[in-house]
Amino acid sequence: MTRYVQDMASVADGFRLDNTHSTPVHVCQYLLQAARSKNNNLFVMAELFTSSSELDAMFCQKLNLNGLVRELQNRYDT
């Protein structure tokens, strides 16, 4: 998986992480660090279904995300 994300980061400008909330944060951190070792300017969007703006903020901070996709039903939880 490490090699895959590094290869993709070498040819892509950005990633979208689907269902980020269901992957352990340390796994995302490791793989994003590996990807960013190949592309420092990698743009990363994450889809989160947490129902919590605090939890979303934690993911944004720990993963150094450029953008966030939330489900429509939690749009008022900011």
PDB file of N, CA, C and O in Angstrom:
ATOM      1  N   MET A   1       0.826  -1.185   0.000  1.00  0.00           N
ATOM      2  CA  MET A   1       0.000   0.000   0.000  1.00  0.00           C
ATOM      3  C   MET A   1       0.873   1.254   0.000  1.00  0.00           C
ATOM      4  O   MET A   1       0.545   2.238  -0.662  1.00  0.00           O
ATOM      5  N   THR A   2       1.968   1.222   0.729  1.00  0.00           N
ATOM      6  CA  THR A   2       2.879   2.369   0.761  1.00  0.00           C
ATOM      7  C   THR A   2       3.396   2.675  -0.641  1.00  0.00           C
ATOM      8  O   THR A   2       3.389   3.827  -1.077  1.00  0.00           O
ATOM      9  N   ARG A   3       3.834   1.657  -1.328  1.00  0.00           N
ATOM     10  CA  ARG A   3       4.341   1.848  -2.700  1.00  0.00           C
ATOM     11  C   ARG A   3       3.244   2.393  -3.608  1.00  0.00           C
ATOM     12  O   ARG A   3       3.497   3.262  -4.441  1.00  0.00           O
ATOM     13  N   TYR A   4       2.036   1.885  -3.448  1.00  0.00           N
ATOM     14  CA  TYR A   4       0.913   2.337  -4.274  1.00  0.00           C
ATOM     15  C   TYR A   4       0.652   3.832  -4.074  1.00  0.00           C
ATOM     16  O   TYR A   4       0.540   4.569  -5.054  1.00  0.00           O
ATOM     17  N   VAL A   5       0.554   4.292  -2.826  1.00  0.00           N
ATOM     18  CA  VAL A   5       0.268   5.710  -2.603  1.00  0.00           C
ATOM     19  C   VAL A   5       1.422   6.584  -3.078  1.00  0.00           C
ATOM     20  O   VAL A   5       1.198   7.696  -3.557  1.00  0.00           O
ATOM     21  N   GLN A   6       2.644   6.099  -2.954  1.00  0.00           N
ATOM     22  CA  GLN A   6       3.781   6.856  -3.465  1.00  0.00           C
ATOM     23  C   GLN A   6       3.747   6.943  -4.991  1.00  0.00           C
ATOM     24  O   GLN A   6       4.016   7.999  -5.562  1.00  0.00           O
ATOM     25  N   ASP A   7       3.419   5.841  -5.641  1.00  0.00           N
ATOM     26  CA  ASP A   7       3.301   5.849  -7.103  1.00  0.00           C
ATOM     27  C   ASP A   7       2.193   6.795  -7.548  1.00  0.00           C
ATOM     28  O   ASP A   7       2.378   7.559  -8.495  1.00  0.00           O
ATOM     29  N   MET A   8       1.049   6.753  -6.881  1.00  0.00           N
ATOM     30  CA  MET A   8      -0.067   7.620  -7.249  1.00  0.00           C
ATOM     31  C   MET A   8       0.269   9.095  -6.995  1.00  0.00           C
ATOM     32  O   MET A   8      -0.111   9.962  -7.782  1.00  0.00           O
ATOM     33  N   ALA A   9       0.969   9.373  -5.916  1.00  0.00           N
ATOM     34  CA  ALA A   9       1.353  10.754  -5.604  1.00  0.00           C
ATOM     35  C   ALA A   9       2.358  11.290  -6.618  1.00  0.00           C
ATOM     36  O   ALA A   9       2.469  12.501  -6.811  1.00  0.00           O
ATOM     37  N   SER A  10       3.075  10.400  -7.255  1.00  0.00           N
ATOM     38  CA  SER A  10       4.038  10.815  -8.274  1.00  0.00           C
ATOM     39  C   SER A  10       3.369  11.248  -9.569  1.00  0.00           C
ATOM     40  O   SER A  10       3.960  11.988 -10.354  1.00  0.00           O
ATOM     41  N   VAL A  11       2.134  10.792  -9.801  1.00  0.00           N
ATOM     42  CA  VAL A  11       1.447  11.104 -11.065  1.00  0.00           C
ATOM     43  C   VAL A  11       0.166  11.919 -10.870  1.00  0.00           C
ATOM     44  O   VAL A  11      -0.429  12.369 -11.849  1.00  0.00           O
ATOM     45  N   ALA A  12      -0.264  12.113  -9.631  1.00  0.00           N
ATOM     46  CA  ALA A  12      -1.518  12.830  -9.363  1.00  0.00           C
ATOM     47  C   ALA A  12      -1.238  14.082  -8.538  1.00  0.00           C
ATOM     48  O   ALA A  12      -0.277  14.137  -7.770  1.00  0.00           O
ATOM     49  N   ASP A  13      -2.095  15.082  -8.712  1.00  0.00           N
ATOM     50  CA  ASP A  13      -1.975  16.320  -7.941  1.00  0.00           C
ATOM     51  C   ASP A  13      -2.687  16.258  -6.598  1.00  0.00           C
ATOM     52  O   ASP A  13      -2.420  17.069  -5.711  1.00  0.00           O
ATOM     53  N   GLY A  14      -3.594  15.294  -6.448  1.00  0.00           N
ATOM     54  CA  GLY A  14      -4.344  15.224  -5.205  1.00  0.00           C
ATOM     55  C   GLY A  14      -5.034  13.889  -5.005  1.00  0.00           C
ATOM     56  O   GLY A  14      -5.149  13.076  -5.922  1.00  0.00           O
ATOM     57  N   PHE A  15      -5.484  13.692  -3.786  1.00  0.00           N
ATOM     58  CA  PHE A  15      -6.212  12.481  -3.393  1.00  0.00           C
ATOM     59  C   PHE A  15      -7.527  12.878  -2.745  1.00  0.00           C
ATOM     60  O   PHE A  15      -7.634  13.935  -2.122  1.00  0.00           O
ATOM     61  N   ARG A  16      -8.520  12.026  -2.898  1.00  0.00           N
ATOM     62  CA  ARG A  16      -9.742  12.113  -2.111  1.00  0.00           C
ATOM     63  C   ARG A  16      -9.785  10.852  -1.266  1.00  0.00           C
ATOM     64  O   ARG A  16      -9.720   9.740  -1.790  1.00  0.00           O
ATOM     65  N   LEU A  17      -9.895  11.029   0.030  1.00  0.00           N
ATOM     66  CA  LEU A  17      -9.960   9.901   0.955  1.00  0.00           C
ATOM     67  C   LEU A  17     -11.418   9.640   1.296  1.00  0.00           C
ATOM     68  O   LEU A  17     -12.040  10.431   2.005  1.00  0.00           O
ATOM     69  N   ASP A  18     -11.962   8.553   0.805  1.00  0.00           N
ATOM     70  CA  ASP A  18     -13.349   8.199   1.094  1.00  0.00           C
ATOM     71  C   ASP A  18     -13.435   7.468   2.426  1.00  0.00           C
ATOM     72  O   ASP A  18     -12.565   6.667   2.769  1.00  0.00           O
ATOM     73  N   ASN A  19     -14.497   7.757   3.171  1.00  0.00           N
ATOM     74  CA  ASN A  19     -14.750   7.104   4.464  1.00  0.00           C
ATOM     75  C   ASN A  19     -13.527   7.167   5.380  1.00  0.00           C
ATOM     76  O   ASN A  19     -13.159   6.175   6.008  1.00  0.00           O
ATOM     77  N   THR A  20     -12.913   8.325   5.447  1.00  0.00           N
ATOM     78  CA  THR A  20     -11.713   8.512   6.254  1.00  0.00           C
ATOM     79  C   THR A  20     -11.959   8.157   7.710  1.00  0.00           C
ATOM     80  O   THR A  20     -11.066   7.643   8.385  1.00  0.00           O
ATOM     81  N   HIS A  21     -13.151   8.423   8.192  1.00  0.00           N
ATOM     82  CA  HIS A  21     -13.500   8.167   9.594  1.00  0.00           C
ATOM     83  C   HIS A  21     -13.435   6.688   9.962  1.00  0.00           C
ATOM     84  O   HIS A  21     -13.367   6.355  11.145  1.00  0.00           O
ATOM     85  N   SER A  22     -13.455   5.799   8.979  1.00  0.00           N
ATOM     86  CA  SER A  22     -13.445   4.363   9.287  1.00  0.00           C
ATOM     87  C   SER A  22     -12.043   3.749   9.176  1.00  0.00           C
ATOM     88  O   SER A  22     -11.881   2.535   9.298  1.00  0.00           O
ATOM     89  N   THR A  23     -11.045   4.585   8.947  1.00  0.00           N
ATOM     90  CA  THR A  23      -9.658   4.124   8.896  1.00  0.00           C
ATOM     91  C   THR A  23      -8.932   4.687  10.109  1.00  0.00           C
ATOM     92  O   THR A  23      -9.073   5.873  10.408  1.00  0.00           O
ATOM     93  N   PRO A  24      -8.162   3.869  10.812  1.00  0.00           N
ATOM     94  CA  PRO A  24      -7.426   4.395  11.964  1.00  0.00           C
ATOM     95  C   PRO A  24      -6.554   5.586  11.559  1.00  0.00           C
ATOM     96  O   PRO A  24      -5.888   5.552  10.525  1.00  0.00           O
ATOM     97  N   VAL A  25      -6.564   6.628  12.375  1.00  0.00           N
ATOM     98  CA  VAL A  25      -5.845   7.861  12.058  1.00  0.00           C
ATOM     99  C   VAL A  25      -4.363   7.589  11.820  1.00  0.00           C
ATOM    100  O   VAL A  25      -3.770   8.174  10.913  1.00  0.00           O
ATOM    101  N   HIS A  26      -3.760   6.721  12.609  1.00  0.00           N
ATOM    102  CA  HIS A  26      -2.324   6.469  12.438  1.00  0.00           C
ATOM    103  C   HIS A  26      -2.009   5.832  11.087  1.00  0.00           C
ATOM    104  O   HIS A  26      -0.921   6.035  10.549  1.00  0.00           O
ATOM    105  N   VAL A  27      -2.935   5.074  10.542  1.00  0.00           N
ATOM    106  CA  VAL A  27      -2.738   4.473   9.219  1.00  0.00           C
ATOM    107  C   VAL A  27      -2.796   5.568   8.151  1.00  0.00           C
ATOM    108  O   VAL A  27      -1.956   5.608   7.251  1.00  0.00           O
ATOM    109  N   CYS A  28      -3.785   6.450   8.255  1.00  0.00           N
ATOM    110  CA  CYS A  28      -3.884   7.579   7.315  1.00  0.00           C
ATOM    111  C   CYS A  28      -2.653   8.463   7.400  1.00  0.00           C
ATOM    112  O   CYS A  28      -2.116   8.882   6.375  1.00  0.00           O
ATOM    113  N   GLN A  29      -2.202   8.750   8.614  1.00  0.00           N
ATOM    114  CA  GLN A  29      -1.022   9.599   8.785  1.00  0.00           C
ATOM    115  C   GLN A  29       0.198   8.979   8.099  1.00  0.00           C
ATOM    116  O   GLN A  29       0.936   9.668   7.394  1.00  0.00           O
ATOM    117  N   TYR A  30       0.401   7.700   8.304  1.00  0.00           N
ATOM    118  CA  TYR A  30       1.542   7.010   7.717  1.00  0.00           C
ATOM    119  C   TYR A  30       1.480   7.050   6.191  1.00  0.00           C
ATOM    120  O   TYR A  30       2.467   7.384   5.535  1.00  0.00           O
ATOM    121  N   LEU A  31       0.324   6.712   5.629  1.00  0.00           N
ATOM    122  CA  LEU A  31       0.206   6.660   4.174  1.00  0.00           C
ATOM    123  C   LEU A  31       0.283   8.044   3.544  1.00  0.00           C
ATOM    124  O   LEU A  31       0.862   8.200   2.469  1.00  0.00           O
ATOM    125  N   LEU A  32      -0.294   9.051   4.198  1.00  0.00           N
ATOM    126  CA  LEU A  32      -0.170  10.407   3.664  1.00  0.00           C
ATOM    127  C   LEU A  32       1.263  10.914   3.757  1.00  0.00           C
ATOM    128  O   LEU A  32       1.723  11.626   2.864  1.00  0.00           O
ATOM    129  N   GLN A  33       1.961  10.567   4.803  1.00  0.00           N
ATOM    130  CA  GLN A  33       3.368  10.945   4.911  1.00  0.00           C
ATOM    131  C   GLN A  33       4.167  10.301   3.776  1.00  0.00           C
ATOM    132  O   GLN A  33       5.031  10.944   3.179  1.00  0.00           O
ATOM    133  N   ALA A  34       3.879   9.044   3.484  1.00  0.00           N
ATOM    134  CA  ALA A  34       4.563   8.359   2.381  1.00  0.00           C
ATOM    135  C   ALA A  34       4.239   9.030   1.055  1.00  0.00           C
ATOM    136  O   ALA A  34       5.130   9.226   0.229  1.00  0.00           O
ATOM    137  N   ALA A  35       2.977   9.385   0.840  1.00  0.00           N
ATOM    138  CA  ALA A  35       2.577  10.053  -0.402  1.00  0.00           C
ATOM    139  C   ALA A  35       3.230  11.425  -0.519  1.00  0.00           C
ATOM    140  O   ALA A  35       3.715  11.796  -1.588  1.00  0.00           O
ATOM    141  N   ARG A  36       3.242  12.168   0.565  1.00  0.00           N
ATOM    142  CA  ARG A  36       3.828  13.511   0.548  1.00  0.00           C
ATOM    143  C   ARG A  36       5.347  13.477   0.400  1.00  0.00           C
ATOM    144  O   ARG A  36       5.956  14.478   0.023  1.00  0.00           O
ATOM    145  N   SER A  37       5.959  12.335   0.693  1.00  0.00           N
ATOM    146  CA  SER A  37       7.408  12.223   0.457  1.00  0.00           C
ATOM    147  C   SER A  37       7.709  12.237  -1.036  1.00  0.00           C
ATOM    148  O   SER A  37       8.833  12.540  -1.437  1.00  0.00           O
ATOM    149  N   LYS A  38       6.730  11.918  -1.853  1.00  0.00           N
ATOM    150  CA  LYS A  38       6.872  11.951  -3.306  1.00  0.00           C
ATOM    151  C   LYS A  38       6.307  13.215  -3.926  1.00  0.00           C
ATOM    152  O   LYS A  38       6.704  13.605  -5.024  1.00  0.00           O
ATOM    153  N   ASN A  39       5.375  13.859  -3.221  1.00  0.00           N
ATOM    154  CA  ASN A  39       4.726  15.062  -3.753  1.00  0.00           C
ATOM    155  C   ASN A  39       4.373  15.980  -2.583  1.00  0.00           C
ATOM    156  O   ASN A  39       3.331  15.818  -1.949  1.00  0.00           O
ATOM    157  N   ASN A  40       5.246  16.938  -2.306  1.00  0.00           N
ATOM    158  CA  ASN A  40       5.040  17.866  -1.179  1.00  0.00           C
ATOM    159  C   ASN A  40       3.793  18.715  -1.328  1.00  0.00           C
ATOM    160  O   ASN A  40       3.232  19.169  -0.331  1.00  0.00           O
ATOM    161  N   ASN A  41       3.349  18.937  -2.558  1.00  0.00           N
ATOM    162  CA  ASN A  41       2.192  19.792  -2.817  1.00  0.00           C
ATOM    163  C   ASN A  41       0.910  18.999  -3.036  1.00  0.00           C
ATOM    164  O   ASN A  41      -0.026  19.502  -3.658  1.00  0.00           O
ATOM    165  N   LEU A  42       0.853  17.792  -2.543  1.00  0.00           N
ATOM    166  CA  LEU A  42      -0.315  16.937  -2.710  1.00  0.00           C
ATOM    167  C   LEU A  42      -1.548  17.578  -2.065  1.00  0.00           C
ATOM    168  O   LEU A  42      -1.515  17.963  -0.896  1.00  0.00           O
ATOM    169  N   PHE A  43      -2.625  17.687  -2.828  1.00  0.00           N
ATOM    170  CA  PHE A  43      -3.892  18.235  -2.335  1.00  0.00           C
ATOM    171  C   PHE A  43      -4.728  17.065  -1.827  1.00  0.00           C
ATOM    172  O   PHE A  43      -4.961  16.107  -2.565  1.00  0.00           O
ATOM    173  N   VAL A  44      -5.179  17.130  -0.580  1.00  0.00           N
ATOM    174  CA  VAL A  44      -5.896  16.008   0.029  1.00  0.00           C
ATOM    175  C   VAL A  44      -7.252  16.467   0.544  1.00  0.00           C
ATOM    176  O   VAL A  44      -7.346  17.352   1.394  1.00  0.00           O
ATOM    177  N   MET A  45      -8.301  15.844   0.010  1.00  0.00           N
ATOM    178  CA  MET A  45      -9.679  16.042   0.472  1.00  0.00           C
ATOM    179  C   MET A  45     -10.092  14.772   1.206  1.00  0.00           C
ATOM    180  O   MET A  45      -9.701  13.672   0.817  1.00  0.00           O
ATOM    181  N   ALA A  46     -10.872  14.920   2.254  1.00  0.00           N
ATOM    182  CA  ALA A  46     -11.337  13.754   2.999  1.00  0.00           C
ATOM    183  C   ALA A  46     -12.844  13.809   3.176  1.00  0.00           C
ATOM    184  O   ALA A  46     -13.416  14.861   3.463  1.00  0.00           O
ATOM    185  N   GLU A  47     -13.468  12.668   3.003  1.00  0.00           N
ATOM    186  CA  GLU A  47     -14.894  12.508   3.258  1.00  0.00           C
ATOM    187  C   GLU A  47     -15.036  11.983   4.687  1.00  0.00           C
ATOM    188  O   GLU A  47     -14.453  10.961   5.049  1.00  0.00           O
ATOM    189  N   LEU A  48     -15.821  12.703   5.489  1.00  0.00           N
ATOM    190  CA  LEU A  48     -16.016  12.299   6.885  1.00  0.00           C
ATOM    191  C   LEU A  48     -17.501  12.233   7.214  1.00  0.00           C
ATOM    192  O   LEU A  48     -18.252  13.160   6.911  1.00  0.00           O
ATOM    193  N   PHE A  49     -17.910  11.158   7.823  1.00  0.00           N
ATOM    194  CA  PHE A  49     -19.282  10.996   8.306  1.00  0.00           C
ATOM    195  C   PHE A  49     -19.234  10.820   9.818  1.00  0.00           C
ATOM    196  O   PHE A  49     -19.578   9.759  10.339  1.00  0.00           O
ATOM    197  N   THR A  50     -18.808  11.859  10.512  1.00  0.00           N
ATOM    198  CA  THR A  50     -18.604  11.749  11.957  1.00  0.00           C
ATOM    199  C   THR A  50     -19.750  12.308  12.786  1.00  0.00           C
ATOM    200  O   THR A  50     -19.907  11.925  13.945  1.00  0.00           O
ATOM    201  N   SER A  51     -20.548  13.197  12.227  1.00  0.00           N
ATOM    202  CA  SER A  51     -21.611  13.908  12.962  1.00  0.00           C
ATOM    203  C   SER A  51     -21.047  14.795  14.063  1.00  0.00           C
ATOM    204  O   SER A  51     -21.758  15.154  15.001  1.00  0.00           O
ATOM    205  N   SER A  52     -19.769  15.147  13.949  1.00  0.00           N
ATOM    206  CA  SER A  52     -19.138  15.949  14.992  1.00  0.00           C
ATOM    207  C   SER A  52     -18.125  16.904  14.368  1.00  0.00           C
ATOM    208  O   SER A  52     -17.151  16.466  13.754  1.00  0.00           O
ATOM    209  N   SER A  53     -18.350  18.189  14.523  1.00  0.00           N
ATOM    210  CA  SER A  53     -17.386  19.148  13.982  1.00  0.00           C
ATOM    211  C   SER A  53     -16.053  19.061  14.724  1.00  0.00           C
ATOM    212  O   SER A  53     -15.004  19.327  14.137  1.00  0.00           O
ATOM    213  N   GLU A  54     -16.080  18.690  16.007  1.00  0.00           N
ATOM    214  CA  GLU A  54     -14.840  18.539  16.766  1.00  0.00           C
ATOM    215  C   GLU A  54     -14.009  17.372  16.227  1.00  0.00           C
ATOM    216  O   GLU A  54     -12.791  17.482  16.088  1.00  0.00           O
ATOM    217  N   LEU A  55     -14.668  16.271  15.928  1.00  0.00           N
ATOM    218  CA  LEU A  55     -13.962  15.116  15.378  1.00  0.00           C
ATOM    219  C   LEU A  55     -13.448  15.423  13.971  1.00  0.00           C
ATOM    220  O   LEU A  55     -12.340  15.025  13.610  1.00  0.00           O
ATOM    221  N   ASP A  56     -14.255  16.130  13.181  1.00  0.00           N
ATOM    222  CA  ASP A  56     -13.802  16.550  11.848  1.00  0.00           C
ATOM    223  C   ASP A  56     -12.549  17.411  11.961  1.00  0.00           C
ATOM    224  O   ASP A  56     -11.603  17.237  11.193  1.00  0.00           O
ATOM    225  N   ALA A  57     -12.540  18.335  12.913  1.00  0.00           N
ATOM    226  CA  ALA A  57     -11.385  19.213  13.114  1.00  0.00           C
ATOM    227  C   ALA A  57     -10.147  18.407  13.504  1.00  0.00           C
ATOM    228  O   ALA A  57      -9.039  18.727  13.074  1.00  0.00           O
ATOM    229  N   MET A  58     -10.326  17.369  14.310  1.00  0.00           N
ATOM    230  CA  MET A  58      -9.212  16.518  14.707  1.00  0.00           C
ATOM    231  C   MET A  58      -8.615  15.834  13.477  1.00  0.00           C
ATOM    232  O   MET A  58      -7.395  15.799  13.320  1.00  0.00           O
ATOM    233  N   PHE A  59      -9.472  15.289  12.602  1.00  0.00           N
ATOM    234  CA  PHE A  59      -8.975  14.653  11.376  1.00  0.00           C
ATOM    235  C   PHE A  59      -8.249  15.674  10.507  1.00  0.00           C
ATOM    236  O   PHE A  59      -7.176  15.388   9.977  1.00  0.00           O
ATOM    237  N   CYS A  60      -8.827  16.859  10.361  1.00  0.00           N
ATOM    238  CA  CYS A  60      -8.200  17.903   9.534  1.00  0.00           C
ATOM    239  C   CYS A  60      -6.816  18.259  10.056  1.00  0.00           C
ATOM    240  O   CYS A  60      -5.875  18.419   9.279  1.00  0.00           O
ATOM    241  N   GLN A  61      -6.695  18.382  11.361  1.00  0.00           N
ATOM    242  CA  GLN A  61      -5.411  18.747  11.956  1.00  0.00           C
ATOM    243  C   GLN A  61      -4.397  17.615  11.840  1.00  0.00           C
ATOM    244  O   GLN A  61      -3.275  17.830  11.380  1.00  0.00           O
ATOM    245  N   LYS A  62      -4.781  16.420  12.252  1.00  0.00           N
ATOM    246  CA  LYS A  62      -3.830  15.303  12.277  1.00  0.00           C
ATOM    247  C   LYS A  62      -3.392  14.868  10.888  1.00  0.00           C
ATOM    248  O   LYS A  62      -2.270  14.394  10.709  1.00  0.00           O
ATOM    249  N   LEU A  63      -4.279  15.027   9.896  1.00  0.00           N
ATOM    250  CA  LEU A  63      -3.945  14.584   8.544  1.00  0.00           C
ATOM    251  C   LEU A  63      -3.513  15.734   7.642  1.00  0.00           C
ATOM    252  O   LEU A  63      -3.152  15.522   6.484  1.00  0.00           O
ATOM    253  N   ASN A  64      -3.553  16.952   8.176  1.00  0.00           N
ATOM    254  CA  ASN A  64      -3.175  18.134   7.408  1.00  0.00           C
ATOM    255  C   ASN A  64      -3.949  18.184   6.083  1.00  0.00           C
ATOM    256  O   ASN A  64      -3.367  18.252   5.001  1.00  0.00           O
ATOM    257  N   LEU A  65      -5.280  18.147   6.212  1.00  0.00           N
ATOM    258  CA  LEU A  65      -6.149  18.107   5.036  1.00  0.00           C
ATOM    259  C   LEU A  65      -6.291  19.477   4.404  1.00  0.00           C
ATOM    260  O   LEU A  65      -6.230  20.500   5.086  1.00  0.00           O
ATOM    261  N   ASN A  66      -6.481  19.486   3.096  1.00  0.00           N
ATOM    262  CA  ASN A  66      -6.752  20.725   2.366  1.00  0.00           C
ATOM    263  C   ASN A  66      -8.236  21.011   2.279  1.00  0.00           C
ATOM    264  O   ASN A  66      -8.639  22.163   2.116  1.00  0.00           O
ATOM    265  N   GLY A  67      -9.050  19.982   2.386  1.00  0.00           N
ATOM    266  CA  GLY A  67     -10.490  20.153   2.270  1.00  0.00           C
ATOM    267  C   GLY A  67     -11.239  19.014   2.910  1.00  0.00           C
ATOM    268  O   GLY A  67     -10.682  17.954   3.195  1.00  0.00           O
ATOM    269  N   LEU A  68     -12.519  19.256   3.129  1.00  0.00           N
ATOM    270  CA  LEU A  68     -13.360  18.313   3.846  1.00  0.00           C
ATOM    271  C   LEU A  68     -14.693  18.178   3.118  1.00  0.00           C
ATOM    272  O   LEU A  68     -15.279  19.174   2.695  1.00  0.00           O
ATOM    273  N   VAL A  69     -15.169  16.945   2.976  1.00  0.00           N
ATOM    274  CA  VAL A  69     -16.479  16.665   2.415  1.00  0.00           C
ATOM    275  C   VAL A  69     -17.308  16.048   3.538  1.00  0.00           C
ATOM    276  O   VAL A  69     -16.957  14.999   4.079  1.00  0.00           O
ATOM    277  N   ARG A  70     -18.412  16.713   3.882  1.00  0.00           N
ATOM    278  CA  ARG A  70     -19.299  16.193   4.932  1.00  0.00           C
ATOM    279  C   ARG A  70     -20.634  15.827   4.320  1.00  0.00           C
ATOM    280  O   ARG A  70     -20.996  16.325   3.254  1.00  0.00           O
ATOM    281  N   GLU A  71     -21.362  14.961   4.995  1.00  0.00           N
ATOM    282  CA  GLU A  71     -22.678  14.582   4.502  1.00  0.00           C
ATOM    283  C   GLU A  71     -23.659  15.719   4.744  1.00  0.00           C
ATOM    284  O   GLU A  71     -23.528  16.465   5.715  1.00  0.00           O
ATOM    285  N   LEU A  72     -24.612  15.845   3.886  1.00  0.00           N
ATOM    286  CA  LEU A  72     -25.565  16.952   3.921  1.00  0.00           C
ATOM    287  C   LEU A  72     -26.353  17.010   5.227  1.00  0.00           C
ATOM    288  O   LEU A  72     -26.656  18.102   5.707  1.00  0.00           O
ATOM    289  N   GLN A  73     -26.684  15.885   5.801  1.00  0.00           N
ATOM    290  CA  GLN A  73     -27.518  15.880   6.999  1.00  0.00           C
ATOM    291  C   GLN A  73     -26.842  16.537   8.201  1.00  0.00           C
ATOM    292  O   GLN A  73     -27.529  16.930   9.143  1.00  0.00           O
ATOM    293  N   ASN A  74     -25.514  16.664   8.194  1.00  0.00           N
ATOM    294  CA  ASN A  74     -24.796  17.301   9.311  1.00  0.00           C
ATOM    295  C   ASN A  74     -24.247  18.672   8.938  1.00  0.00           C
ATOM    296  O   ASN A  74     -23.282  19.133   9.547  1.00  0.00           O
ATOM    297  N   ARG A  75     -24.837  19.322   7.961  1.00  0.00           N
ATOM    298  CA  ARG A  75     -24.318  20.609   7.492  1.00  0.00           C
ATOM    299  C   ARG A  75     -24.464  21.716   8.523  1.00  0.00           C
ATOM    300  O   ARG A  75     -23.759  22.721   8.440  1.00  0.00           O
ATOM    301  N   TYR A  76     -25.360  21.561   9.492  1.00  0.00           N
ATOM    302  CA  TYR A  76     -25.576  22.619  10.491  1.00  0.00           C
ATOM    303  C   TYR A  76     -24.697  22.438  11.719  1.00  0.00           C
ATOM    304  O   TYR A  76     -24.679  23.312  12.586  1.00  0.00           O
ATOM    305  N   ASP A  77     -23.973  21.341  11.822  1.00  0.00           N
ATOM    306  CA  ASP A  77     -23.086  21.082  12.946  1.00  0.00           C
ATOM    307  C   ASP A  77     -21.717  21.661  12.631  1.00  0.00           C
ATOM    308  O   ASP A  77     -20.841  20.949  12.141  1.00  0.00           O
ATOM    309  N   THR A  78     -21.524  22.954  12.909  1.00  0.00           N
ATOM    310  CA  THR A  78     -20.249  23.602  12.601  1.00  0.00           C
ATOM    311  C   THR A  78     -19.630  24.193  13.835  1.00  0.00           C
ATOM    312  O   THR A  78     -18.550  24.780  13.764  1.00  0.00           O
TER     313      THR A  78
END
